[in-house]
Every structure is written in C-alpha cells, then in structure tokens.
Amino acid sequence: MIADATMGATIGNYRPDQVAIMLASKSIDERATMPSTPIRRIAICTGGGDAPGLNAVIRAVVIAAVNRGWECYGIRDGFNGILFPERYVDGGVLRLTRERVHGIGHLGGTMLGTTNKGNPFHFPTRMPDGSVRDLDRSDEILSTLARKKLTPWCQWGRWFPDHCRRTAQKGLRVVGVPKTIDNDLDKTMTTFGFDTAVSFATDCLDRLHSTAESHHRLMVVEVMGRYAGWIALHSGIAGNAHAILLPEIPSDLDIVASHILAREAQGHPYSVVVVAEGAAPRNGHTELLAPAEIGHAERLGGMGEHVAKALQERTGKDARVVVLGHLLRGGSPTAFDRLAALRFGAAAVRALDEGLTGVMVALAFQM
C-alpha cells in the first residue's frame, strides 16, 4: 500500500486525510508498474450509475494532469463515445481543459455522461438479424485509445475491478477511482457519493417522522444499495428508524410487526421502517423490477411495497411506502464527498505519474 497524506494534520497517530493506492486484483503490498514512459495525454471514463462527486473527480484529474503538462480527454457515456462517435455532435471524445471544468465541482451528475450498459468485455451488441449478443469489444476501444495516443487513463464505475485487471493485462495503464453511492467496494473506507446519499435519506426520514406521527401510520422507506445495506443502515440509524431491513440479514417480519405493536402499546402509535432494495425476508426472495439482460444486471425494487403490505396485514396499521430511488443519486455532493472526490482524483493522477497500473485509489483510515 502507498499512503499519501494530501492535506490536514496528524492527530495523534490518526491521519484522517490519508489517500491510499490499492491494487485491484493483488495483495495490497504489491505494486503493479509499467515502464516509466513519459505521459502526454490521459483519458477519463465514467461508467455505471452516476454518483454525487463525479464532476469533482473530473475536475481534480484535469487540474492535476494539466499541472504536469499533460493533455486530458473525456470519453462520453462510458465507452459509447469511442464505439459510437457518430451519436455526438461535438464528438465522442472531448478535450478537457481548466476552463472546461471550471465551476463543476459542486454539481451533481457527470459532465461526460455515463451508462450502466457499457462493460467493454461484455458489451450488448445488436446483430444484423436483430438479436442482441454479448461481445468483447475491448480491443476496439484499446486500438482507438492507442490511435489517439491516450495510453494511460482513469476509470471509475461498478465494473472497475474486472476492467482494471483485464485492461492492465492488455498493456494499458489504468487507475480506478471508487465511485458508488452503495459503498460496496472493498479496500476503501468509503466511496464518494455515499455520504451524499445517506445525508439525503436521513433528511427524508426526519420529514417522514412528523407525518407518520400525525396520522399514526406505518411508513416504509425503500432505499438503494443493491445487495449492500450501507445506505439503509447508516440513514436508518441517523434518522431514528424503528426497524432497518438489510440484504445481509434475512428479516423476520413477524418480529418487526411485534416491535411495531409493542411501540403502539407503549403510546407510540407510529413507526418508520427503512428497507434496502436488496433485502429479503427469511424464506423469501429479493423483489425485482426487471430480470438481468445482456449487458445489464437485474433491476431491484419493490421490496418496500412487499414489506408494507406484509406489516399492514400483521399489525392492522395503515401503511404507506416511500421509494427514494434515484433521488439518492441526484443533487450536489456534500462537503465530505467533494473533498473525497478531489483527493481521489489527485491521487489517481499521482498513481499514473508513478507508473502504477491496475490499481484503485482508496480512502484509508490508519491508526
């Protein structure tokens, strides 16, 4: 591991500002390096779901690259800017300058666009007969990058660990940044976007307490997170939820119902229940809005409705469901996510400058 304190002071033996560079597919004590050929141009690619802080990372990467005399380019919508350049009036690969990224750090979303159907090693491709096949189009992407002399690049998204390993094996220098509101990536204390999602969900729970209490209702709040319960757990605790259902722990709705009735017997005739979208009751299954398809994972959703119906039947209480969904992805990043994103972006450029490849930058708390 390479630990790099980017700002702030040491408090005892605890340095809360450390940014570490972790290997994606090897032990963290190894380094994956490439020959230290001079870097002149780098590419940025954003893939998977958007997360607050993406623009802040883009800004940090561009500024850090320009400070080294490098040119910086952004690929539109994952790898679509390379594979389908004809779709873009101003081109699928954009030159990024200080001026172009000025003032974007506080904005949500990503100025480059993104897609969750763009895994280059499993790219959904329509065939002449109208069928869709899962094809490996990575060589097309790598040849285009080489032709444009964009050999080192920064990438972030849910597919990063697999992309990082496989693209590095093909000889391309690549560094990843941990982006997901779900906070479900290993080797990092947090991912950027997570704090913003939790803060918004907590604010929503605060608001729902008052209306639930006024009507003596049961409020069930479904949050994102896929098969990780971090958003549900953190926002549920911070927002004083009376029950939190997580994917990691199969839930017993009879116990939850008993708790709700016990609260009512104690003079608290309302309850707020937080449900992670990937949660499942004991002896039950996760609810899906759509099954997996070529190039795209299954779409989770509906567990909030399932839980509300089951608890209403068990308790006799009037239940309402609130699905926060993509509201958790939108909006401006919190101060924490802005700073984390800036640190990640700067660390990614330092990793490229040091000749590292096949690595992911991470926020590490060390004692």
C-alpha positions in Angstrom: 0.0 0.0 0.0 1.1 3.5 -0.7 -0.4 6.0 1.8 -0.3 9.6 0.8 -1.4 12.4 3.2 -2.9 15.1 0.9 -4.0 17.7 3.3 -4.6 18.3 7.0 -2.6 17.5 10.1 -1.8 14.4 12.1 -4.0 13.9 15.2 -2.0 11.6 17.5 -1.4 8.5 15.3 -4.6 9.0 13.4 -4.4 10.7 10.0 -8.0 11.1 8.6 -6.8 12.5 5.3 -4.8 9.6 4.0 -5.5 8.5 0.5 -4.1 5.1 -0.3 -3.5 3.4 -3.7 -4.7 -0.2 -3.6 -4.2 -3.0 -6.1 -7.4 -4.2 -7.6 -6.5 -7.8 -8.0 -3.4 -8.5 -6.0 -2.3 -8.1 -2.3 -2.2 -4.5 -1.3 1.5 -4.7 -0.5 2.5 -5.3 -4.2 2.9 -2.7 -6.8 1.8 -3.1 -10.4 4.0 -0.8 -12.5 4.7 -0.2 -16.2 7.8 1.3 -17.8 8.0 4.9 -16.9 7.4 6.3 -20.4 6.5 10.0 -20.5 2.8 10.7 -20.3 1.4 13.3 -22.6 -2.3 12.5 -22.8 -4.7 10.8 -20.5 -8.4 9.8 -20.9 -11.2 9.8 -18.3 -14.1 7.4 -18.5 -17.2 7.3 -16.2 -19.3 4.2 -16.2 -22.1 2.6 -14.2 -24.6 4.6 -12.1 -23.9 8.3 -11.5 -23.0 9.5 -8.0 -22.6 12.9 -6.5 -18.9 13.9 -6.7 -18.2 12.6 -10.2 -17.7 16.2 -11.5 -15.4 17.0 -8.6 -13.2 14.0 -9.5 -13.2 15.0 -13.2 -12.1 18.5 -12.2 -9.4 17.2 -9.9 -8.0 14.8 -12.5 -7.9 17.6 -15.2 -6.2 20.1 -12.9 -3.7 17.6 -11.6 -2.9 16.4 -15.2 -2.6 19.9 -16.6 -0.3 20.9 -13.8 2.0 18.1 -15.1 1.8 19.4 -18.6 -0.5 16.6 -19.8 -3.5 16.9 -22.1 -6.7 15.4 -20.7 -9.7 14.0 -22.6 -13.1 12.7 -21.6 -14.9 9.8 -23.1 -18.7 10.4 -23.4 -21.2 8.0 -21.8 -18.8 5.2 -20.7 -17.2 3.9 -23.8 -20.1 4.9 -26.1 -18.1 8.0 -27.2 -15.5 5.7 -28.7 -17.8 3.0 -30.1 -20.5 5.3 -31.4 -18.8 8.7 -32.1 -21.5 9.5 -34.7 -24.0 10.0 -31.9 -22.3 13.1 -30.7 -22.4 16.5 -32.4 -19.2 17.7 -30.8 -17.5 14.3 -30.9 -17.4 11.3 -28.6 -14.1 12.3 -27.0 -13.8 15.8 -25.6 -10.7 17.8 -24.8 -10.9 18.8 -21.1 -9.1 22.0 -20.0 -9.1 24.0 -16.8 -11.7 26.3 -18.4 -14.0 23.5 -19.3 -14.1 22.0 -15.8 -14.2 25.4 -14.0 -17.1 25.5 -11.5 -18.3 22.0 -11.9 -17.1 20.6 -8.5 -20.3 21.3 -6.7 -22.6 20.0 -9.4 -24.3 16.6 -9.3 -24.1 14.0 -12.1 -21.2 13.9 -14.6 -20.5 16.3 -17.4 -19.3 13.3 -19.5 -22.4 11.3 -19.1 -22.5 7.6 -18.1 -24.1 4.3 -18.8 -24.7 1.0 -16.9 -24.8 -1.0 -20.1 -21.2 -0.4 -21.3 -19.0 -3.1 -20.0 -16.4 -3.3 -22.9 -15.8 -7.0 -22.2 -19.5 -7.9 -22.2 -20.9 -5.2 -24.5 -24.5 -5.6 -25.7 -24.3 -5.5 -29.5 -27.3 -5.7 -31.9 -26.6 -8.2 -34.7 -27.8 -7.9 -38.4 -30.7 -10.3 -37.6 -31.9 -8.0 -34.8 -30.7 -10.2 -32.0 -28.5 -8.8 -29.2 -25.3 -10.6 -28.3 -22.8 -10.1 -25.5 -19.4 -9.3 -27.3 -15.9 -8.4 -26.1 -15.3 -5.1 -27.8 -12.3 -4.1 -25.6 -9.8 -4.4 -28.5 -11.8 -1.8 -30.5 -11.6 0.6 -27.6 -7.9 0.0 -26.9 -7.0 0.5 -30.5 -8.9 3.8 -30.7 -7.2 5.0 -27.5 -3.8 4.0 -28.9 -4.6 5.8 -32.2 -5.4 8.9 -30.3 -2.3 8.4 -28.1 -4.4 8.1 -25.0 -2.5 5.3 -23.4 -2.9 6.0 -19.6 -6.4 6.5 -18.4 -8.6 6.9 -15.3 -11.8 5.0 -14.9 -14.5 4.6 -12.3 -17.7 2.6 -12.1 -19.1 -0.7 -10.7 -17.2 -2.7 -13.2 -13.8 -1.3 -12.2 -12.1 -4.3 -10.5 -12.6 -6.5 -13.5 -11.9 -3.8 -16.1 -8.8 -2.8 -14.2 -7.3 -6.2 -14.2 -8.2 -7.1 -17.7 -7.2 -3.8 -19.3 -3.9 -3.8 -17.4 -3.2 -7.3 -18.7 -3.7 -6.0 -22.2 -0.9 -3.4 -21.6 -2.9 -0.3 -21.0 -2.0 1.8 -17.9 -5.2 2.2 -15.9 -6.1 3.6 -12.5 -9.6 3.5 -11.0 -11.5 5.6 -8.5 -14.1 4.1 -6.1 -17.4 5.6 -7.2 -20.8 4.3 -6.0 -23.4 5.6 -3.6 -23.8 2.0 -2.4 -20.3 2.0 -0.6 -19.9 -1.7 -1.6 -16.3 -1.7 -2.8 -13.6 -3.5 -0.8 -10.3 -1.9 0.4 -11.7 1.6 0.9 -13.2 3.2 3.9 -15.8 4.9 1.8 -16.7 5.6 -1.8 -17.7 9.1 -3.0 -21.4 9.6 -3.3 -22.2 7.5 -0.3 -22.2 10.4 2.2 -24.5 12.5 0.0 -27.0 9.6 -0.4 -27.0 8.9 3.3 -27.5 12.6 4.2 -30.4 13.0 1.8 -32.0 9.7 3.0 -31.6 10.9 6.6 -33.3 14.2 5.8 -36.2 12.4 4.2 -36.6 10.2 7.3 -36.7 13.3 9.5 -39.5 14.6 7.5 -41.4 11.3 7.5 -41.4 11.0 11.2 -43.6 14.1 11.6 -46.2 13.0 9.1 -46.2 9.4 10.3 -46.8 10.5 13.9 -49.5 12.9 12.8 -51.5 10.1 11.1 -50.4 7.3 13.4 -49.1 5.5 10.4 -46.5 3.0 9.5 -44.1 4.5 6.9 -41.9 2.1 4.9 -38.9 3.8 3.2 -37.1 1.9 0.4 -33.6 3.0 -0.4 -31.0 2.0 -3.0 -27.9 0.0 -2.3 -28.4 -3.2 -4.4 -27.1 -6.1 -2.3 -25.3 -3.9 0.2 -27.2 -2.4 3.2 -24.9 0.5 3.9 -27.3 3.3 2.9 -30.2 1.7 4.8 -28.1 1.1 7.9 -26.4 4.5 8.1 -29.5 6.6 7.2 -31.8 4.3 9.4 -29.6 4.8 12.5 -29.1 8.5 11.8 -32.8 9.1 11.0 -34.0 7.2 14.1 -35.8 4.4 12.1 -37.6 1.9 14.3 -36.6 -1.1 12.1 -34.0 -1.5 9.4 -34.1 -4.4 6.9 -30.8 -5.2 5.2 -29.7 -7.6 2.5 -27.0 -9.1 4.7 -29.5 -10.2 7.4 -32.7 -12.1 6.3 -35.5 -10.3 8.0 -38.3 -11.9 10.1 -41.4 -9.7 9.5 -43.2 -11.3 12.4 -40.6 -9.8 14.8 -40.8 -6.5 13.1 -44.6 -6.5 13.4 -44.3 -7.4 17.1 -42.0 -4.5 17.6 -44.4 -2.1 15.9 -47.3 -3.3 18.1 -45.1 -3.0 21.2 -44.4 0.6 20.4 -48.1 1.3 20.0 -48.8 -0.4 23.4 -46.2 2.0 24.9 -48.0 5.0 23.5 -46.1 5.4 20.2 -48.8 4.7 17.5 -46.5 5.2 14.5 -43.3 3.6 13.2 -40.8 4.2 10.4 -39.1 1.2 8.7 -36.2 1.5 6.3 -35.8 -1.2 3.7 -32.8 -1.7 1.5 -33.9 -2.6 -2.1 -31.9 -5.8 -2.0 -33.3 -7.0 1.4 -35.2 -10.2 1.5 -37.4 -11.8 4.3 -36.5 -15.1 5.8 -37.6 -17.9 3.5 -38.4 -15.2 0.9 -36.7 -13.6 -2.1 -35.5 -10.3 -3.3 -38.0 -8.3 -5.4 -37.1 -7.4 -9.0 -38.4 -4.7 -11.3 -36.7 -6.4 -14.3 -34.5 -9.5 -14.7 -31.0 -9.4 -15.9 -30.4 -9.0 -19.6 -27.4 -8.9 -21.9 -25.0 -6.2 -20.7 -27.2 -5.2 -17.7 -27.7 -6.6 -14.2 -31.2 -7.2 -12.8 -33.1 -4.1 -11.6 -34.0 -4.3 -7.9 -37.1 -2.7 -6.5 -40.5 -3.5 -4.9 -39.3 -4.7 -1.5 -40.8 -1.6 0.2 -44.2 -2.5 -1.2 -43.9 -6.1 -0.2 -42.8 -5.2 3.4 -45.5 -2.6 3.8 -48.3 -5.0 2.7 -47.0 -7.7 5.0 -46.7 -5.4 8.0 -50.1 -3.9 7.4 -51.6 -7.4 7.4 -49.8 -8.3 10.6 -50.4 -5.1 12.6 -53.6 -3.7 11.2 -51.9 -0.3 10.8 -52.3 2.0 7.8 -49.0 1.7 5.9 -47.5 4.0 3.3 -44.5 3.4 1.1 -41.8 6.0 0.0 -39.3 4.9 -2.6 -36.3 7.3 -2.6 -34.8 5.6 -5.6 -32.8 7.8 -7.9 -33.3 10.9 -5.7 -30.3 9.4 -3.7 -28.1 9.8 -6.8 -29.0 13.3 -7.7 -28.1 16.7 -6.4 -25.0 18.4 -5.2 -22.4 16.4 -3.2 -21.9 17.0 0.4 -18.7 18.7 1.6 -17.3 15.4 2.6 -17.9 13.9 -0.8 -16.5 16.9 -2.6 -13.3 16.7 -0.6 -13.1 12.9 -1.0 -13.6 13.2 -4.8 -10.9 15.9 -5.1 -8.5 13.6 -3.1 -9.3 10.6 -5.2 -8.8 12.5 -8.5 -5.5 13.9 -7.5 -4.3 10.5 -6.1 -5.3 8.8 -9.4 -3.1 11.2 -11.4 -0.2 10.7 -9.0 -0.6 6.9 -9.4 -0.3 7.3 -13.2 2.7 9.6 -12.8 4.4 7.0 -10.6 3.9 4.3 -13.3 1.3 2.4 -11.5 -1.4 0.4 -13.3 -4.2 -2.0 -12.4 -4.8 -0.1 -9.1 -7.6 1.7 -7.4 -7.2 4.7 -5.2 -8.9 4.4 -1.8 -9.5 6.3 1.4 -7.8 4.5 4.3 -8.1 5.3 7.9 -4.9 4.2 9.7 -4.0 4.2 13.3 
